[in-house]
Amino acid sequence: MKYTICVLPGDGIGPEIVAQAVRVLHRVGEVFGHEFVCATHLIGGAAIDATGGPLPEATLAAAKASDAVLLGAVGGPKWDAIDKAIRPEKGLLGIRKELGLFANLRPARLFPELAASCCLRPDIVGQGLDVMVVRELTGGAYFGQPRGEEVRGGERVALNTMIYSESEIRRIARVGFETARKRNGKLCSVDKANVLEVSQLWREVVIEEAANHPDVELSHMYVDNAAMQLVRAPSQFDVIVTENLFGDILSDEAAIITGSIGMLPSASLGASGPGLYEPIHGSAPDIAGKDLANPLATILSVSMMFVHSFGLTDEAAAVDKAVAEVLGEGYRTGDIMGTGDGAGLTRVGCVEMGGLVVGRIRN
C-alpha cells in the first residue's frame, strides 16, 4: 500500500522529533511492505519567516491532498512580539479548522517502566493510569465570535466567546461514547454546568446522546473537580469528553502525571479527510537543536496514525511494542530519567532514541 503524508516539522524541537518519527514510518514500510511518501511543508514560525504567514496556501493544499498529516510543534519567543493575527499558533488553529478536525484524542497512559518519573504517590501510581481525553477542537472560546480587543470607558478590554451548537456537542459526544465502547465502557463528561449556560446545554445534549449508547456508563463532573480528581485518583477515569478549553488544560495535566509531557501523542480527526497527528507538547525552544528532545510522543503519534487513518493495527502494535522494549531496556531521554541516581538507566539523545525504536520494529 502507498500512503501520502504531509509532514509539518514546525518550530523549536519540531524538526528534530519529526525526523525520528519519519525514520519510524520508513522502517515500518520496509518491514510490512508499505510505501510512505512524505512531503515536508511549512507551518507556524518557520512559515512566517519564509512567507509572512503561519499557514501558507501551499501547506493547506498539501494537507488536504494527503492521507494524513504529521506535525511537530509551533511557536517560540522569537515570534512573541509580532502581530497577534499572524502568531505561529494561528497556523495550528487554522489547519485544524480548515481540515474540519473537531475531535482530538489524547491518550494518557503511564508506562510501567516510567513509574519513577510520575509525580504522584506510589500508592496512586500502583492503581494504574490509562485515560483517554476526547477534546472538542474547533469550537468554544478558541473560535467563538465576537472576540478581540477594544476600548471601553477609556480602558482596554478583551473578550472571547465560548459558544457551542447542539450539533457540535452531539458529534463530539458520539466520539466520546464510541471511544469508551472500545475501551472499558465508562465515559465522564466534564463541564461547568453550575455556572455556564453553554455547559448546561453541553450536559443536556450529552445525556440525550447517552440513550443511543446504553452499554456505556455515563457520569458528569465539573471541570475544577475533574482537575483535582486527575491528581487524587486518576484510575477512576476511562474516557473523558469535554469542550476545547477544558480539554486543553485537562489533557496537559493528565500528560504530566504520566511521567513526562514528552510521552503523550494525539490524533485530531474529522468526519472525513486526513487526520492530523502530533505530540501534545510544545516547541521547547530552550532545548531546540541540542539533541535533547524526547521523540517518543511523536513516534507514538505515528502509531495513532496507523490505527485511525490507515487501519494498520499490526503496524501500530509493532511501534508500541518497540517503544516499550526500549524503555524496558532502560534507555531514557532527559525528561524521563526519573528520580534517584538513575541506576540501571542509560541517558540518550533524540537521534539515538529514534534509532533504538527503529531497530526494534519487526513484524
C-alpha positions as CSV (number, residue, x, y, z in Angstrom):
1,M,0.0,0.0,0.0
2,K,1.1,3.6,-0.7
3,Y,0.2,6.4,1.7
4,T,0.9,10.2,1.3
5,I,1.8,12.1,4.4
6,C,2.1,15.8,4.7
7,V,4.9,16.5,7.2
8,L,4.9,19.8,9.1
9,P,8.0,19.9,11.3
10,G,7.3,23.5,12.5
11,D,9.4,25.2,15.1
12,G,11.8,24.6,18.0
13,I,12.3,20.9,18.6
14,G,9.7,20.1,15.9
15,P,12.1,19.3,13.1
16,E,14.2,17.0,15.4
17,I,11.3,14.9,16.8
18,V,9.5,14.7,13.4
19,A,12.7,13.4,11.8
20,Q,12.8,10.5,14.2
21,A,9.1,9.8,13.5
22,V,9.7,9.7,9.8
23,R,12.5,7.2,10.3
24,V,10.0,5.0,12.1
25,L,7.5,5.4,9.3
26,H,10.0,4.3,6.7
27,R,11.1,1.3,8.9
28,V,7.5,0.2,9.2
29,G,7.2,0.5,5.5
30,E,10.2,-1.7,5.0
31,V,9.0,-4.4,7.4
32,F,5.4,-4.5,6.4
33,G,5.7,-3.8,2.7
34,H,4.1,-0.3,2.6
35,E,5.3,2.9,0.9
36,F,5.0,6.1,2.9
37,V,5.6,9.2,0.7
38,C,6.4,12.1,3.0
39,A,6.3,15.7,1.7
40,T,7.6,18.4,4.0
41,H,5.9,21.8,4.2
42,L,6.0,25.0,6.4
43,I,3.8,25.9,9.3
44,G,4.0,28.3,12.3
45,G,7.0,30.5,12.9
46,A,9.0,28.8,10.1
47,A,6.2,29.7,7.7
48,I,6.1,33.3,9.0
49,D,9.8,33.7,8.4
50,A,9.6,32.3,4.9
51,T,6.2,33.6,3.6
52,G,4.9,36.2,6.1
53,G,2.0,34.0,7.4
54,P,1.7,30.9,9.7
55,L,-0.3,28.7,7.3
56,P,0.7,29.1,3.6
57,E,-1.8,28.1,1.0
58,A,0.7,25.5,-0.4
59,T,0.8,23.9,3.1
60,L,-3.0,23.8,3.4
61,A,-3.4,22.4,-0.2
62,A,-0.8,19.7,0.5
63,A,-2.5,18.8,3.8
64,K,-5.9,18.5,2.1
65,A,-4.5,16.3,-0.6
66,S,-2.7,13.9,1.8
67,D,-3.8,10.7,3.5
68,A,-2.6,12.1,6.9
69,V,-0.7,15.0,8.4
70,L,2.2,14.6,10.8
71,L,3.1,17.8,12.8
72,G,5.9,18.6,15.2
73,A,5.3,21.8,17.2
74,V,4.8,25.5,16.5
75,G,5.7,28.8,18.2
76,G,8.5,30.2,20.3
77,P,9.7,33.5,21.9
78,K,11.1,34.7,18.5
79,W,7.6,35.4,17.4
80,D,6.0,36.7,20.6
81,A,6.1,40.3,19.6
82,I,4.6,40.1,16.2
83,D,1.0,40.9,15.2
84,K,-1.4,38.7,17.1
85,A,-3.3,38.0,13.9
86,I,-0.3,36.0,12.4
87,R,1.2,34.4,15.5
88,P,2.5,30.8,14.9
89,E,-0.3,29.3,16.8
90,K,-2.8,30.7,14.3
91,G,-1.3,28.2,11.8
92,L,-2.2,25.3,14.1
93,L,-5.7,26.5,14.8
94,G,-6.2,27.3,11.1
95,I,-5.2,23.9,9.8
96,R,-7.5,22.2,12.4
97,K,-10.4,24.4,11.3
98,E,-9.7,24.0,7.5
99,L,-9.5,20.3,7.8
100,G,-12.6,20.1,9.9
101,L,-10.8,18.3,12.8
102,F,-13.3,18.5,15.5
103,A,-12.2,15.6,17.7
104,N,-8.9,15.5,19.5
105,L,-8.0,12.1,21.1
106,R,-5.3,12.4,23.7
107,P,-4.3,9.1,25.4
108,A,-2.5,9.5,28.8
109,R,-1.0,6.2,29.8
110,L,1.7,5.6,32.3
111,F,4.2,3.1,31.0
112,P,5.2,0.8,34.0
113,E,8.8,1.5,33.2
114,L,8.3,5.2,33.9
115,A,6.6,4.8,37.3
116,A,9.6,6.5,38.9
117,S,9.1,9.6,36.7
118,C,5.5,10.0,37.9
119,C,4.9,12.9,40.4
120,L,2.1,11.1,42.2
121,R,2.4,9.0,45.4
122,P,3.4,5.3,44.8
123,D,0.1,4.0,46.1
124,I,-1.8,6.1,43.5
125,V,0.6,5.1,40.7
126,G,0.0,1.5,41.7
127,Q,-3.7,1.8,40.8
128,G,-2.7,2.5,37.2
129,L,-3.2,5.4,34.9
130,D,-4.7,5.0,31.4
131,V,-7.1,7.8,30.4
132,M,-8.3,8.9,27.0
133,V,-9.2,12.6,26.8
134,V,-11.6,13.3,23.9
135,R,-11.4,17.1,23.4
136,E,-13.7,19.1,21.1
137,L,-11.3,21.0,18.9
138,T,-13.0,23.5,16.6
139,G,-15.5,25.3,18.9
140,G,-15.6,27.0,22.2
141,A,-13.7,30.1,23.4
142,Y,-10.8,29.5,20.9
143,F,-13.0,30.1,17.9
144,G,-16.2,31.8,19.2
145,Q,-17.3,35.2,17.9
146,P,-17.3,38.0,18.9
147,R,-13.7,38.1,20.0
148,G,-10.9,40.7,20.2
149,E,-9.8,43.8,22.0
150,E,-11.4,47.3,22.1
151,V,-11.5,50.4,24.3
152,R,-14.5,51.0,26.7
153,G,-14.7,53.8,29.1
154,G,-11.1,54.9,28.3
155,E,-9.5,51.5,29.0
156,R,-8.7,48.4,27.0
157,V,-11.0,45.4,27.3
158,A,-10.6,42.0,25.7
159,L,-13.3,39.4,25.0
160,N,-13.7,35.8,23.9
161,T,-16.9,34.0,23.4
162,M,-17.5,30.4,24.5
163,I,-20.2,29.1,22.1
164,Y,-21.4,25.7,21.1
165,S,-24.3,24.5,19.0
166,E,-26.3,21.4,19.7
167,S,-24.9,19.6,16.7
168,E,-21.2,20.4,17.7
169,I,-21.8,18.9,21.1
170,R,-23.6,15.9,19.8
171,R,-20.9,14.9,17.3
172,I,-18.1,15.1,19.9
173,A,-20.3,13.2,22.4
174,R,-20.7,10.4,19.9
175,V,-16.9,10.2,19.5
176,G,-16.6,10.0,23.3
177,F,-19.2,7.2,23.6
178,E,-17.7,5.2,20.7
179,T,-14.2,5.6,22.2
180,A,-15.4,4.4,25.6
181,R,-17.2,1.5,24.0
182,K,-13.9,0.3,22.6
183,R,-12.2,0.6,25.9
184,N,-13.7,-0.1,29.4
185,G,-17.2,1.3,28.7
186,K,-17.0,4.4,31.0
187,L,-17.4,8.0,29.9
188,C,-17.1,11.0,32.1
189,S,-18.4,14.3,30.6
190,V,-16.6,17.3,32.0
191,D,-18.3,20.7,32.1
192,K,-19.1,23.7,34.3
193,A,-22.9,23.4,34.2
194,N,-23.3,25.0,37.6
195,V,-22.1,28.4,36.2
196,L,-22.1,28.4,32.4
197,E,-25.1,28.2,30.1
198,V,-23.0,26.7,27.4
199,S,-22.1,23.9,29.8
200,Q,-25.8,23.4,30.7
201,L,-26.6,22.8,27.1
202,W,-23.5,20.6,26.8
203,R,-24.7,18.3,29.6
204,E,-28.3,18.2,28.3
205,V,-27.1,17.1,24.8
206,V,-24.6,14.5,26.2
207,I,-27.4,13.0,28.3
208,E,-29.7,12.8,25.3
209,E,-26.9,11.1,23.3
210,A,-26.4,8.6,26.1
211,A,-29.7,7.0,25.2
212,N,-28.1,5.8,21.9
213,H,-25.2,4.1,23.9
214,P,-26.9,2.2,26.7
215,D,-23.8,0.0,27.0
216,V,-21.6,2.9,28.2
217,E,-21.7,4.1,31.8
218,L,-22.0,7.9,31.7
219,S,-21.0,10.3,34.5
220,H,-20.6,14.0,34.8
221,M,-18.0,16.1,36.6
222,Y,-17.4,19.8,37.0
223,V,-14.0,20.8,35.4
224,D,-12.5,22.1,38.7
225,N,-13.3,18.8,40.4
226,A,-12.0,16.8,37.4
227,A,-8.7,18.6,37.6
228,M,-8.4,17.6,41.3
229,Q,-9.5,14.0,40.7
230,L,-7.0,13.5,37.9
231,V,-4.3,14.0,40.6
232,R,-6.1,12.4,43.5
233,A,-7.4,9.3,41.9
234,P,-6.7,9.1,38.1
235,S,-7.6,5.4,37.9
236,Q,-11.3,6.2,38.2
237,F,-11.3,7.6,34.7
238,D,-11.6,5.7,31.4
239,V,-12.6,8.2,28.8
240,I,-13.2,12.0,29.4
241,V,-15.1,14.0,26.9
242,T,-15.1,17.8,27.2
243,E,-15.0,21.1,25.3
244,N,-12.0,22.8,23.8
245,L,-10.6,24.9,26.6
246,F,-11.2,22.4,29.4
247,G,-9.8,19.6,27.2
248,D,-6.6,21.6,26.5
249,I,-6.0,22.0,30.2
250,L,-7.0,18.6,31.5
251,S,-5.1,16.7,28.8
252,D,-1.9,18.6,29.6
253,E,-2.5,17.8,33.3
254,A,-3.0,14.1,32.5
255,A,0.1,14.1,30.5
256,I,2.5,15.4,33.1
257,I,1.3,13.0,35.8
258,T,2.2,10.1,33.4
259,G,5.8,11.0,33.8
260,S,6.5,13.5,31.1
261,I,4.6,15.5,28.6
262,G,7.2,14.2,26.1
263,M,5.4,10.8,26.1
264,L,1.9,11.8,25.0
265,P,0.7,11.6,21.4
266,S,-2.5,12.9,19.9
267,A,-4.9,12.4,17.0
268,S,-7.1,15.1,15.6
269,L,-9.9,13.7,13.5
270,G,-12.8,15.0,11.4
271,A,-15.9,13.4,9.8
272,S,-13.8,12.7,6.7
273,G,-10.5,13.6,5.1
274,P,-7.0,13.4,6.6
275,G,-6.3,13.3,10.3
276,L,-3.6,15.3,12.0
277,Y,-1.1,13.6,14.4
278,E,1.1,15.4,16.8
279,P,2.7,15.3,20.2
280,I,0.8,17.3,22.8
281,H,3.9,19.2,24.0
282,G,5.2,22.5,22.7
283,S,8.2,23.6,20.7
284,A,10.6,23.7,23.7
285,P,12.9,26.4,22.2
286,D,15.2,26.2,25.2
287,I,16.4,22.7,24.1
288,A,16.0,23.0,20.3
289,G,19.0,21.9,18.3
290,K,20.7,20.3,21.3
291,D,19.6,16.7,20.6
292,L,17.8,16.6,24.0
293,A,14.2,16.3,22.9
294,N,12.1,13.2,23.5
295,P,10.8,11.9,20.2
296,L,8.6,9.2,21.7
297,A,5.3,11.2,21.7
298,T,5.8,12.0,18.0
299,I,6.6,8.3,17.3
300,L,3.5,7.2,19.2
301,S,1.5,9.7,17.2
302,V,2.6,7.8,14.1
303,S,1.2,4.7,15.8
304,M,-2.2,6.5,16.2
305,M,-2.0,7.5,12.6
306,F,-1.7,3.8,11.6
307,V,-4.8,3.0,13.6
308,H,-7.1,5.9,12.9
309,S,-6.1,6.9,9.3
310,F,-4.9,3.7,7.7
311,G,-6.4,0.9,9.7
312,L,-2.9,-0.7,10.2
313,T,-3.3,-2.2,13.6
314,D,-0.5,-4.7,13.4
315,E,1.9,-1.9,12.3
316,A,0.7,0.3,15.3
317,A,1.3,-2.6,17.7
318,A,4.8,-3.1,16.3
319,V,5.6,0.6,17.1
320,D,4.1,0.5,20.5
321,K,6.0,-2.7,21.3
322,A,9.3,-1.2,20.1
323,V,8.8,1.8,22.4
324,A,8.0,-0.4,25.3
325,E,11.1,-2.5,24.7
326,V,13.4,0.5,24.5
327,L,12.0,1.8,27.8
328,G,12.2,-1.7,29.3
329,E,15.9,-1.8,28.4
330,G,16.5,1.3,30.4
331,Y,17.0,3.9,27.7
332,R,15.8,7.4,28.6
333,T,15.9,11.0,27.3
334,G,16.5,13.5,30.0
335,D,12.8,14.3,30.7
336,I,12.1,10.7,31.7
337,M,15.2,9.8,33.7
338,G,13.0,9.7,36.8
339,T,14.1,10.1,40.4
340,G,17.1,8.8,42.3
341,D,20.5,8.2,40.9
342,G,19.4,6.7,37.6
343,A,21.0,3.4,38.3
344,G,20.4,0.9,35.5
345,L,19.3,3.7,33.1
346,T,21.1,5.0,30.0
347,R,20.6,8.6,29.0
348,V,20.3,9.1,25.3
349,G,19.6,12.0,22.9
350,C,16.7,12.5,20.4
351,V,18.5,10.9,17.5
352,E,19.7,7.8,19.4
353,M,16.2,7.3,20.9
354,G,14.7,7.3,17.5
355,G,17.3,4.8,16.3
356,L,16.7,2.5,19.2
357,V,13.0,2.4,18.4
358,V,13.7,1.9,14.7
359,G,15.9,-1.0,15.5
360,R,13.2,-2.9,17.4
361,I,10.4,-2.6,14.9
362,R,9.7,-6.1,13.4
363,N,6.7,-8.0,12.1
